[in-house]
Amino acid sequence: MPQREHHPTVVLVIGAEHDPIGPYLVACGCHVIRATSGAAAVALAQRHRPHLVIMDLDVENLDPYEMVIDLTALHETRDAPIVVVVSAPEDDEAIRPYCHGRLVRPVTEAALAATL
């Protein structure tokens, strides 16, 4: 019987480079691509077609509403669930209808696993 080729889940993480999310996803077998700006996120999304987007709402110079609209409009990310990382539960009220989940800081491995 031929062996099925494994394709890791591609996750676009928009946020600071040193957060606990990326290493945890890698340990779970995901291929993580990182962006620290909206322009970089769109370019990476178009190139890598992520299966999931995790976006930190505390990124400087990033309009979360605009970013969510841009990602849902792209052919490459139209169907990718978007999970936001917030400091307080009310931080994502404006974009909550466009998102599929929320992680409240501090993000733990258990919370990330439960959300995914």
C-alpha positions, 0 to 999 in steps of 0.5 A: 500500500502506498504511503500517504504524503504528510503535508503539515498545516500551514499557520500564518502568525501575525505578531511579535517574533518572540511569542509562545505560539510559534514554538508550540505550533511547530512542536505540533507539526505545523509549518509556521510562517511569521509576519510582523506587519500587515503588508508582510502578512498579505504577501506571505498569505498569497505565497503560502496559502495558510490553513489558519491565521493567528493574529495578535491585536497588539501589533504596532501599525496594524489595523486589525479590522483592515487586516481581517478584511484583507485576509478574508478578501484574498483568494488564498485565505478566504477559507482560513479561520482567523484566531485573534490574540487579545489582552482583554476579552473585549479587545476584539469586539469590532472584528469578532464577527469575522473571527473564528476564535480568540486567545486571551493573554497570557496564551498557554499551550492548553488554551491554544490547543483548545482553540485549535 
